């Protein structure tokens, strides 16, 4: 495979997308067919099949370079693969015939079979510029029997070279480049090689939106209300009436015994003052003392009784 296929700035387009834009002229189609064989030969150099492919998985650039890759759900899968066979070089030859049919007839071999009522017509039915030799070559590649297909790509390339020689075409890629440049689809559908481009993103500074102040909600003043005093009713203590107990006056010592010293002292004083009294008058003092003491005791007892009664 040519190194120019890996140029990062060269866009490649699928053959299917190019054919949608318009039919390929026969000279460009023959040269495209030769380029597809060369790309397939490069893949088969390791004796490994590409796998089922179709016009959608074949890409071409404006330099005329072709790349063949397997397709996820190809229309060009060989019939034996549907029966469970493993892809090989002959199944790749069937896929090559499917690409050739799409390239020369302008429609896929599947669509052509539906239009023809179940059998595959020659490409010349859709493109009158194709001769019988090219019809036979394409139909041989699409043979349902793998053993009937040509197993050498060089033999296929030689047949194409003979057809080009009869038409006076030279083996070059100028016609391919001119046709691709004219019919390449929009840039959105181009299958460009991935190019690593440093991405510089300038992020503008964040602009803070002014925030409106929160509205002030005025609350009506509520006058303070004094709590009413709590009055706790206290039940009066029960009045317990106790029976009156008569007060008994404690016995007092005899007044005569308490007053005796004082009276005795008076008597002695009197005796000292009246040395001239007679001995008969000395006995009268005690008698007067006893009378006075008895009267005093009676008065005291009467006062105690009165207080007790009150």
Phi, psi and omega in degrees: 000133185293144182294340180294344177293343183256010176296129188291334185262007180261117181277140176246150182233145177290146180298326178297317180295323179292322181289333176294327181289338179163157180291144180277134173301153186299320180295317178292324180295319179295320179290325175296320178298318177297321180293324178294320178297318180297320178294322180289324176297323179295325179287324181280359181298336178262010181060029177244130179289154175285323187104169183300132178219168179211190184294339179284336181259003174261125182243153181217147178249180183288349176273358179085012179271137186244143176232131179249128178226153178292151180257152180289316180224075190280150170279344184265023179287137180291149181301326182293337178291327177293335178275358177107005180287158179273139178302139178216191183293326180288327175291329174293326178296322177297316179298324177297320177296325178294322178292318179298317180300315179295325183287318185270322183273334182091352176228163178283157180293334177292313179295321180296322179295320178295319181291329182272005177083022173117346177245154184274117178278163177290153180301333181297341178296332181254345179221099185294346181284351182274134180271178184292328181297317180290322176302314182295320180296315182294316180293329177293321178296329182264020179294137181290339178268116182302329183287343178272353180273149174292131186261357179245124180292331179296325178293321178294317180297324179294321178295319178295320179297323178294319179296316179298322180295320178297327181271356179078026180263140176265153180279093174212176184250011183295318180295325178294313182298317180295317181291319179295318180297329182276326187249009180295142182288182180298159184300335182292332181263002180286141178261079183282153174295144178294129179241127179275113181240125178297129182260119178248117181248121177265116182264116179295150179298145181293133178261118181277123178287138178298136181258121180293139179296150180295137180297141179270121180262117180277127178260132177295135180289134181253118181298141179288132180252121180291136180289136180296144179297143180270118180258120179258116179282124180252121180293135179296144179294138180296138179273117180263118180268119179258146179294139180291135179252121181298135180280124180257120180292130179293144180295133180257152177294156184299126178302331183293325181287328180283319184277353184299317182298316180297315181294324179296322179296320178298318182295322180292323178295321179294325180293327181288325181283327184249074178287347186265359181286162184276159180294340178288333182280347183293330181283344183286336180301309179298327181293316178296323178300315182295322180292316180295321179293322179294321179293318179297319180296323180293319179296318180297316180297321178295321179295321179296318180296318181297317180296320179296322180289329178288000000 
